[in-house]
Amino acid sequence: MSKVGFIGLGIMGAPMAAHILKGGHALYVHDIKPLPADLAGQGAVTCGSGREVAQQADIVIIMVPDTPHVAAVLFDDGGVAQGLTSGKIVVDMSSISPIETKQFAFKINALGCDYLDAPVSGGEVGARAASLTIMVGGPERAFALVKPLFELMGKNITLVGGNGDGQTTKVANQIIVALIIEAVGEALLFAARMGADPAKVRQALMGGFAASRILEVHGERMINRTFEPGFRIELHQKDLNLALSSARAMGLSLPNTATAQELFNSCTAHGGKAWDHSALVRALEMMANYEIGAPVPQ
Amino acid sequence: MSKVGFIGLGIMGAPMAAHILKGGHALYVHDIKPLPADLAGQGAVTCGSGREVAQQADIVIIMVPDTPHVAAVLFDDGGVAQGLTSGKIVVDMSSISPIETKQFAFKINALGCDYLDAPVSGGEVGARAASLTIMVGGPERAFALVKPLFELMGKNITLVGGNGDGQTTKVANQIIVALIIEAVGEALLFAARMGADPAKVRQALMGGFAASRILEVHGERMINRTFEPGFRIELHQKDLNLALSSARAMGLSLPNTATAQELFNSCTAHGGKAWDHSALVRALEMMANYEIGAPVPQ
């Protein structure tokens, strides 16, 4: 059994931490908000700072919203770095910048500690069901030590490569998911506007090379107009921002990712930041002055 | 057994017609080029014009490159329309404009004949193996009569709706295929340029929501640099042109389809019109001055 620290007990972090506690590990937690009641009741130890968590635990897991939050948790006064001693492991499961992740790892390594970047996909449902996909970057020895904890939280767990590669894989995942949603949106809107039944078109396409999980799940959402999340547009905007800002730093052109981000921005302009990301099709529909399911203009 | 006409005996049409002949039907063929020797040897009857084919056959199948060719086969002097009599069926299996298809059907219906648009996917391999996907638009009674012939040529056969809907479905298919290729290109190029192993990233993504046949097949081509067709870029450019010209006529904005077409144009500028469509990633690579598999610039 390990001494595990967990910093960031939000919608994702709270159920993930609960799985670790149920796995029989000692759990030291910290958040800027009050501790969820069920965690405290099950024996989690509340700490007043990241430094205190790092002093108590051997493996410190972080699950916060974005790059600046990870930087603050690690390196601010009272942060994790001040409590680390050689041989401990920092595991960042947030989805943040791959480029800054490499810098964070470098600074943590200088303290004699290994660093793993281990972002997840699967959302709140996956966090609760312990079925998250976990994409890991970092040294194999640290991965081997932390793997039993990952297995308490997720199912599809891959060590992709060195530090940053976990975050890179997550960004690549979010690029593809956004762009297939956009592709299915263009195709189904085209089909509907041309007068075909989009449900029948979707069905016909499911048998061939155009098939995907996105066509199946998000295509159905576009046809049935069920845009409650699911995965909120504002979160996917954050992920595409990681893609576009990293790409800019590398001199890399991602034209369709850029367009998808603009379409999400248009959804937000219409009050849609909390719509499911499949509602990206609404931005296309607004441009076309036509909506899937509406009568075709004669 | 039916009397079947077949006009257009190219790379796709010749093996498709051969399957019909082997199915025991009488076959009347016409092409502007000489008849393939094996078809003649197996008993196909050569006709001097589309009109003659339509006079001899009850079901006339057309398989030619693009919209203007179908218009010529049907309505030029000596064309199919001049040979049709009430009750015959015209089946266009070419991939052409959904909008003009509706006009062609209207004119053929005026002669007392049903019309089916029945474009295919699966390429030369599918045509030879009789495993084509066939997306059909038109009246159910005609579909029921022609279905035994479709079953000699393909496997996944769907009546999507009325005339034009088959072509619309094919265009929707080609939009999605192009845009997933583009998405996989952006994601794998991003991953490689960030220093991750694109093969491991592809493997990690295959388990989740980013999974698709395209990531599997075309993603592997991008990593292994195997760009022999497959499906030629110049053919996909034709299909995206159908999408973009139809969309323009409808006032529909397809931003990522437009970008994919521009990227294909860039491939063509570099001598790539006969590259496999997965080579779209090369246009992204040229913009980035970096190629998947190359060492990452320091």
Contacts between the chains, C-beta under 8 A, distances in Angstrom:
chain1	res1	chain2	res2	distance
A	98	B	194	5.5
A	99	B	194	7.8
A	121	B	208	5.6
A	121	B	209	6.8
A	122	B	208	7.8
A	133	B	207	6.2
A	133	B	208	4.8
A	135	B	204	5.5
A	137	B	196	7.8
A	156	B	207	4.3
A	156	B	208	6.6
A	158	B	200	7.4
A	158	B	203	7.1
A	158	B	204	4.2
A	158	B	207	7.7
A	160	B	196	6.1
A	160	B	197	7.1
A	160	B	200	4.9
A	160	B	201	6.1
A	160	B	204	5.5
A	161	B	195	7.9
A	161	B	196	5.4
A	161	B	197	5.5
A	161	B	200	6.2
A	162	B	195	7.8
A	164	B	194	6.8
A	164	B	195	6.8
A	164	B	196	7.5
A	165	B	194	7.8
A	165	B	195	7.2
A	165	B	196	4.2
A	165	B	197	7.5
A	165	B	200	7.7
A	165	B	201	7.7
A	168	B	190	7.3
A	168	B	191	5.3
A	168	B	194	4.4
A	168	B	195	7.4
A	168	B	196	4.5
A	168	B	201	7.1
A	169	B	191	6.7
A	169	B	196	6.5
A	169	B	201	5.0
A	169	B	204	5.2
A	169	B	205	7.0
A	171	B	190	6.7
A	172	B	187	4.0
A	172	B	188	7.1
A	172	B	190	5.8
A	172	B	191	4.7
A	172	B	196	7.9
A	172	B	201	5.5
A	172	B	205	6.5
A	172	B	210	7.6
A	173	B	187	7.6
A	173	B	205	5.5
A	173	B	208	6.4
A	173	B	209	7.4
A	173	B	210	4.7
A	175	B	183	6.6
A	175	B	186	5.6
A	175	B	187	4.5
A	175	B	190	6.5
A	176	B	180	7.9
A	176	B	183	4.9
A	176	B	184	6.5
A	176	B	187	4.8
A	176	B	205	6.7
A	176	B	210	3.9
A	176	B	212	7.9
A	176	B	215	7.0
A	177	B	209	5.3
A	177	B	210	5.4
A	179	B	179	6.4
A	179	B	180	7.5
A	179	B	182	6.9
A	179	B	183	3.4
A	179	B	186	6.9
A	179	B	187	8.0
A	179	B	256	7.1
A	180	B	176	7.9
A	180	B	179	7.5
A	180	B	180	5.8
A	180	B	183	5.9
A	180	B	210	7.5
A	180	B	212	6.8
A	182	B	179	6.9
A	182	B	256	5.5
A	183	B	175	6.6
A	183	B	176	4.9
A	183	B	179	3.4
A	183	B	180	5.9
A	183	B	183	6.9
A	183	B	256	6.7
A	184	B	176	6.5
A	186	B	175	5.5
A	186	B	179	6.9
A	186	B	254	4.9
A	186	B	255	7.9
A	186	B	256	6.2
A	186	B	257	5.7
A	187	B	172	4.0
A	187	B	173	7.6
A	187	B	175	4.5
A	187	B	176	4.8
A	187	B	179	8.0
A	188	B	172	7.1
A	189	B	252	6.9
A	190	B	168	7.3
A	190	B	171	6.8
A	190	B	172	5.8
A	190	B	175	6.5
A	190	B	243	6.6
A	190	B	246	7.5
A	190	B	247	6.3
A	190	B	252	6.3
A	190	B	254	6.6
A	191	B	168	5.3
A	191	B	169	6.8
A	191	B	172	4.7
A	193	B	250	5.2
A	193	B	252	5.4
A	194	B	98	5.5
A	194	B	99	7.8
A	194	B	164	6.8
A	194	B	165	7.8
A	194	B	168	4.4
A	194	B	246	6.7
A	194	B	250	6.9
A	195	B	161	7.9
A	195	B	162	7.8
A	195	B	164	6.8
A	195	B	165	7.2
A	195	B	168	7.4
A	196	B	137	7.8
A	196	B	160	6.1
A	196	B	161	5.4
A	196	B	164	7.5
A	196	B	165	4.2
A	196	B	168	4.5
A	196	B	169	6.5
A	196	B	172	8.0
A	197	B	160	7.1
A	197	B	161	5.5
A	197	B	165	7.5
A	200	B	158	7.4
A	200	B	160	4.9
A	200	B	161	6.1
A	200	B	165	7.7
A	201	B	160	6.1
A	201	B	165	7.7
A	201	B	168	7.1
A	201	B	169	5.0
A	201	B	172	5.5
A	203	B	158	7.1
A	204	B	135	5.5
A	204	B	156	8.0
A	204	B	158	4.2
A	204	B	160	5.5
A	204	B	169	5.2
A	205	B	169	7.0
A	205	B	172	6.5
A	205	B	173	5.5
A	205	B	176	6.7
A	207	B	133	6.2
A	207	B	156	4.3
A	207	B	158	7.7
A	208	B	121	5.7
A	208	B	122	7.8
A	208	B	133	4.8
A	208	B	156	6.7
A	208	B	173	6.4
A	209	B	121	6.8
A	209	B	173	7.4
A	209	B	177	5.3
A	209	B	213	5.3
A	209	B	214	6.7
A	209	B	217	7.9
A	210	B	172	7.6
A	210	B	173	4.8
A	210	B	176	3.9
A	210	B	177	5.5
A	210	B	180	7.5
A	211	B	212	7.0
A	211	B	213	5.8
A	212	B	176	7.9
A	212	B	180	6.8
A	212	B	211	7.0
A	212	B	212	4.0
A	212	B	213	7.6
A	212	B	214	7.7
A	213	B	209	5.3
A	213	B	211	5.8
A	213	B	212	7.6
A	214	B	209	6.6
A	214	B	212	7.7
A	215	B	176	7.1
A	217	B	209	7.9
A	243	B	190	6.6
A	246	B	190	7.5
A	246	B	194	6.6
A	247	B	190	6.3
A	250	B	193	5.2
A	250	B	194	6.9
A	250	B	288	7.7
A	251	B	288	6.6
A	251	B	289	7.1
A	251	B	290	8.0
A	252	B	189	6.9
A	252	B	190	6.3
A	252	B	193	5.3
A	252	B	288	4.8
A	252	B	290	7.3
A	253	B	284	6.8
A	253	B	287	4.3
A	253	B	288	6.0
A	254	B	186	4.9
A	254	B	190	6.7
A	254	B	284	7.9
A	255	B	186	7.9
A	255	B	259	5.0
A	255	B	263	7.7
A	255	B	284	8.0
A	256	B	179	7.1
A	256	B	182	5.5
A	256	B	183	6.7
A	256	B	186	6.2
A	256	B	256	4.7
A	256	B	259	5.7
A	256	B	260	7.5
A	257	B	186	5.7
A	259	B	255	5.0
A	259	B	256	5.7
A	259	B	259	6.8
A	260	B	256	7.6
A	263	B	255	7.7
A	284	B	253	6.7
A	284	B	254	7.9
A	287	B	253	4.3
A	288	B	250	7.7
A	288	B	251	6.5
A	288	B	252	4.8
A	288	B	253	6.0
A	289	B	251	7.1
A	290	B	251	8.0
A	290	B	252	7.3
